[in-house]
Amino acid sequence: MKKNMRLYKMGVFFHKFVLYFILLFFALLWLIPFFFLVMGAFKSTSELFQVPFRWLPKHFDFDNYINMFQQIPFLRYLKNTLIIVFFSVVGALVSNSLVAYGFSRLRWPGRDKVFMIVLATMILPYQVTMIPLYLMFTKMHWVGTFLPLIVPQFFGNAFYIFLLRQFLAGVPKEITESSKIDGADEFQIFLRLIMPISKPALASVAIMAFIRAWNDFLGPLVFLGSDRLYTLSLAASMLKSNYDPNWDLLLPLGVVMVLPVLILFFVLQKYFIQGITMSGIKG
């Protein structure tokens, strides 16, 4: 009996060891490029491509960061990026939560069919709708402003609607029914009851909307047009001379753009994982 128990414990230990080894291996695969990015931001271009290759720079100095701030109007591009990101996140939270509430908690004719049509829009890539959108925004005189990048975020996103709808479908209906008995209307239930419960799913949507707006390159490139409205993602295309990348400037900019995303994820990591996990409980 003791021998069997010992073999069982050894098997469990070996299983965990293999699992953690695989997880560690893939984690290192992700960390190596990030480590190269951070260390390369302190190197000159010649040092980046020297043979033999050195992972660590000879001297840790911030000349590359100083030169990067001098080459581009960083603060102006940062302000433009934050404006777009802020309104994109607000629009994603407001619009998608309302639509998801309508699909999950309200009953109306054709609800499930309309929901399937909404999901079908996920098949269309952004490049397919970009030209019609550009023509429409040109007639509305919105091209050359932030509006083409902000206003569409207030009209919902199929994936965010699906994520929130799946989460809200797992909330017991007895909670909302008891609130209706107490005299609360749908809007009061949505604001005072459903929204506080939905914090994990809302945090997941906020993180994904932030990353999408923060990293967006094609949208600002097509719709902004003016240099004074450029975002940080477009700044990378400006740090080139005759199509030759200035690696000693691009790498510091990459570090600056990656850090906010990492910080946001680690701060809201618990809510993000909880929101993604609980959104798959019921459908």
C-alpha positions as CSV (number, residue, x, y, z in Angstrom):
1,M,0.0,0.0,0.0
2,K,2.8,2.4,1.0
3,K,4.7,1.4,-2.2
4,N,1.6,2.2,-4.4
5,M,1.2,5.5,-2.6
6,R,4.8,6.4,-3.1
7,L,4.6,5.5,-6.8
8,Y,1.4,7.6,-7.1
9,K,3.2,10.6,-5.5
10,M,6.2,10.2,-7.8
11,G,3.8,10.1,-10.8
12,V,2.1,13.3,-9.7
13,F,5.5,14.9,-9.1
14,F,6.7,13.9,-12.5
15,H,3.5,15.1,-14.2
16,K,3.8,18.5,-12.5
17,F,7.5,18.7,-13.4
18,V,6.9,18.1,-17.1
19,L,4.0,20.6,-17.1
20,Y,6.0,23.3,-15.4
21,F,9.0,22.6,-17.6
22,I,6.8,23.1,-20.7
23,L,5.3,26.3,-19.3
24,L,8.7,27.6,-18.4
25,F,10.0,26.8,-21.9
26,F,7.3,28.7,-23.7
27,A,7.5,31.6,-21.2
28,L,11.2,31.9,-22.0
29,L,10.4,31.9,-25.8
30,W,8.3,35.0,-25.1
31,L,10.8,36.7,-22.8
32,I,13.8,36.4,-25.1
33,P,12.5,38.9,-27.8
34,F,11.3,41.2,-25.0
35,F,14.7,40.9,-23.3
36,F,16.4,41.7,-26.6
37,L,14.2,44.8,-27.0
38,V,15.0,46.1,-23.6
39,M,18.7,45.5,-23.8
40,G,18.9,46.6,-27.4
41,A,17.5,50.0,-26.4
42,F,20.7,50.7,-24.6
43,K,23.0,49.7,-27.5
44,S,24.2,51.6,-30.6
45,T,23.4,50.2,-34.1
46,S,26.9,48.9,-34.5
47,E,26.7,47.1,-31.2
48,L,23.4,45.5,-32.1
49,F,24.9,43.7,-35.0
50,Q,28.4,43.0,-33.8
51,V,29.9,39.6,-34.0
52,P,30.0,37.7,-31.6
53,F,26.6,38.8,-30.4
54,R,26.3,40.2,-26.9
55,W,23.1,40.1,-25.0
56,L,24.1,42.8,-22.5
57,P,25.3,46.3,-23.6
58,K,28.8,47.3,-22.8
59,H,27.5,50.5,-21.1
60,F,24.0,51.2,-19.8
61,D,23.2,54.8,-21.0
62,F,20.1,56.6,-22.0
63,D,21.5,58.4,-25.1
64,N,19.1,56.4,-27.3
65,Y,16.1,57.5,-25.3
66,I,17.3,61.1,-25.3
67,N,17.8,61.0,-29.1
68,M,14.4,59.4,-29.6
69,F,12.7,62.3,-27.7
70,Q,14.6,64.8,-29.7
71,Q,13.8,63.2,-33.1
72,I,10.0,63.2,-32.7
73,P,7.6,65.4,-30.8
74,F,7.0,62.5,-28.4
75,L,4.7,64.4,-25.9
76,R,2.4,65.6,-28.7
77,Y,2.1,62.1,-30.1
78,L,1.6,60.7,-26.7
79,K,-1.3,63.1,-26.0
80,N,-2.9,62.2,-29.3
81,T,-2.6,58.5,-28.6
82,L,-4.1,58.9,-25.1
83,I,-7.0,60.9,-26.4
84,I,-7.9,58.1,-28.9
85,V,-7.2,55.4,-26.3
86,F,-9.4,57.0,-23.6
87,F,-12.4,57.5,-25.8
88,S,-12.0,54.1,-27.4
89,V,-12.0,52.4,-24.0
90,V,-15.0,54.5,-22.8
91,G,-16.9,53.7,-26.0
92,A,-16.1,50.0,-25.9
93,L,-17.4,49.8,-22.3
94,V,-20.5,51.8,-22.7
95,S,-21.7,50.5,-26.1
96,N,-20.8,46.8,-25.7
97,S,-22.2,46.5,-22.2
98,L,-25.5,47.9,-23.2
99,V,-25.8,45.7,-26.3
100,A,-24.7,42.6,-24.3
101,Y,-27.3,43.3,-21.7
102,G,-30.0,43.5,-24.3
103,F,-28.9,40.2,-25.8
104,S,-28.5,38.3,-22.5
105,R,-31.2,39.7,-20.1
106,L,-34.0,41.0,-22.3
107,R,-36.3,38.9,-24.4
108,W,-37.5,40.3,-27.8
109,P,-38.5,38.7,-31.1
110,G,-35.5,37.6,-33.2
111,R,-33.0,38.2,-30.5
112,D,-30.9,35.1,-31.2
113,K,-31.0,35.6,-35.0
114,V,-29.8,39.2,-34.6
115,F,-27.0,37.9,-32.2
116,M,-25.9,35.4,-34.9
117,I,-25.7,38.2,-37.4
118,V,-23.6,40.3,-35.0
119,L,-21.2,37.4,-34.6
120,A,-21.1,36.9,-38.4
121,T,-19.5,40.4,-38.7
122,M,-16.4,39.0,-37.0
123,I,-15.6,37.2,-40.2
124,L,-15.1,40.5,-42.1
125,P,-11.5,41.8,-41.8
126,Y,-11.0,45.5,-41.2
127,Q,-9.4,45.9,-44.6
128,V,-12.7,45.0,-46.3
129,T,-14.7,47.8,-44.6
130,M,-11.8,50.4,-44.6
131,I,-12.5,51.8,-48.1
132,P,-16.3,52.2,-47.6
133,L,-15.6,53.8,-44.2
134,Y,-13.0,56.1,-45.7
135,L,-15.5,57.3,-48.3
136,M,-18.2,57.8,-45.8
137,F,-16.0,59.7,-43.4
138,T,-14.7,61.8,-46.3
139,K,-18.2,62.9,-47.1
140,M,-18.8,63.7,-43.4
141,H,-15.6,65.8,-43.4
142,W,-14.2,63.7,-40.5
143,V,-10.9,62.6,-42.2
144,G,-8.1,64.6,-40.7
145,T,-9.7,64.4,-37.2
146,F,-9.8,61.9,-34.4
147,L,-13.5,61.2,-35.0
148,P,-13.1,58.2,-37.4
149,L,-11.1,56.4,-34.8
150,I,-13.3,57.3,-31.8
151,V,-16.9,57.4,-32.9
152,P,-17.1,53.8,-34.3
153,Q,-16.1,52.5,-30.8
154,F,-19.4,53.7,-29.5
155,F,-21.3,51.4,-31.8
156,G,-20.1,48.1,-30.5
157,N,-17.7,45.4,-31.3
158,A,-18.8,41.8,-32.1
159,F,-16.2,40.1,-30.0
160,Y,-16.6,42.3,-27.0
161,I,-20.4,41.9,-27.2
162,F,-20.0,38.1,-27.3
163,L,-17.6,38.2,-24.3
164,L,-19.9,40.3,-22.2
165,R,-23.0,38.5,-23.3
166,Q,-21.5,35.1,-22.3
167,F,-20.6,36.6,-18.9
168,L,-24.0,38.1,-18.3
169,A,-25.7,34.9,-19.3
170,G,-24.2,33.2,-16.2
171,V,-25.7,35.7,-13.8
172,P,-28.8,34.1,-12.2
173,K,-32.1,35.6,-13.4
174,E,-33.5,35.5,-9.9
175,I,-31.3,38.5,-9.1
176,T,-32.8,40.8,-11.7
177,E,-36.4,39.4,-11.2
178,S,-36.2,40.3,-7.5
179,S,-35.1,43.8,-8.4
180,K,-38.0,44.2,-10.7
181,I,-40.4,43.2,-7.9
182,D,-38.8,45.9,-5.8
183,G,-39.7,48.4,-8.5
184,A,-36.4,48.9,-10.3
185,D,-36.6,49.4,-14.1
186,E,-34.2,47.9,-16.6
187,F,-31.8,50.9,-16.7
188,Q,-31.5,50.9,-12.9
189,I,-30.9,47.1,-12.9
190,F,-28.2,47.6,-15.5
191,L,-26.4,50.4,-13.7
192,R,-26.7,49.4,-10.1
193,L,-26.8,45.6,-10.2
194,I,-25.3,44.2,-13.5
195,M,-22.4,46.6,-13.9
196,P,-20.9,46.0,-10.4
197,I,-21.2,42.2,-11.0
198,S,-19.6,42.5,-14.4
199,K,-16.3,44.1,-13.3
200,P,-14.1,41.2,-14.4
201,A,-15.6,41.1,-17.9
202,L,-15.5,44.8,-18.2
203,A,-11.9,44.8,-17.2
204,S,-11.1,42.3,-19.9
205,V,-12.9,44.5,-22.5
206,A,-11.1,47.6,-21.2
207,I,-7.7,45.9,-21.5
208,M,-8.3,44.6,-25.1
209,A,-9.8,47.9,-26.2
210,F,-6.7,49.7,-24.7
211,I,-4.3,47.4,-26.5
212,R,-6.2,47.7,-29.8
213,A,-6.3,51.5,-29.8
214,W,-2.7,51.8,-28.4
215,N,-1.2,49.6,-31.1
216,D,-3.4,50.6,-34.0
217,F,-1.3,51.7,-37.0
218,L,-3.5,51.3,-40.0
219,G,-6.4,53.3,-38.7
220,P,-4.4,56.4,-37.8
221,L,-2.4,56.1,-41.0
222,V,-5.5,56.2,-43.2
223,F,-7.7,58.6,-41.3
224,L,-5.5,61.2,-39.5
225,G,-3.4,62.5,-42.4
226,S,-1.9,65.4,-40.6
227,D,1.4,65.2,-38.7
228,R,0.0,67.1,-35.8
229,L,-2.5,64.3,-35.2
230,Y,-0.1,61.4,-35.4
231,T,0.0,58.7,-32.7
232,L,3.0,56.9,-31.2
233,S,2.4,53.9,-33.5
234,L,3.0,56.2,-36.5
235,A,6.1,57.6,-35.0
236,A,7.9,54.4,-35.7
237,S,7.5,55.0,-39.5
238,M,9.0,58.5,-39.1
239,L,12.2,57.1,-37.5
240,K,13.5,55.9,-40.8
241,S,15.9,57.4,-43.2
242,N,15.8,56.2,-46.8
243,Y,14.0,53.1,-45.7
244,D,16.9,52.2,-43.4
245,P,15.5,51.6,-39.8
246,N,17.2,53.6,-37.1
247,W,17.4,50.7,-34.6
248,D,18.9,52.8,-31.9
249,L,15.7,55.0,-32.0
250,L,13.1,52.3,-32.8
251,L,14.0,50.0,-29.9
252,P,13.6,52.7,-27.2
253,L,10.3,53.7,-28.8
254,G,9.3,50.0,-28.7
255,V,10.1,49.8,-25.0
256,V,8.1,53.0,-24.3
257,M,5.1,51.5,-26.1
258,V,5.2,48.1,-24.6
259,L,5.6,49.1,-20.9
260,P,2.1,50.7,-20.5
261,V,0.5,47.5,-21.9
262,L,2.4,45.3,-19.5
263,I,1.7,47.5,-16.5
264,L,-2.0,47.6,-17.3
265,F,-2.2,43.8,-17.7
266,F,-0.3,43.1,-14.5
267,V,-2.5,45.6,-12.6
268,L,-5.7,44.1,-13.9
269,Q,-4.5,40.6,-14.4
270,K,-6.8,39.1,-11.8
271,Y,-9.9,40.7,-13.3
272,F,-8.8,39.8,-16.9
273,I,-8.3,36.1,-16.2
274,Q,-11.5,35.9,-14.1
275,G,-13.5,37.7,-16.9
276,I,-12.2,35.4,-19.6
277,T,-12.7,32.3,-17.6
278,M,-16.3,33.1,-16.4
279,S,-17.3,34.2,-19.8
280,G,-17.2,30.6,-21.0
281,I,-19.3,29.1,-18.3
282,K,-22.7,29.5,-20.1
283,G,-23.8,30.3,-23.6
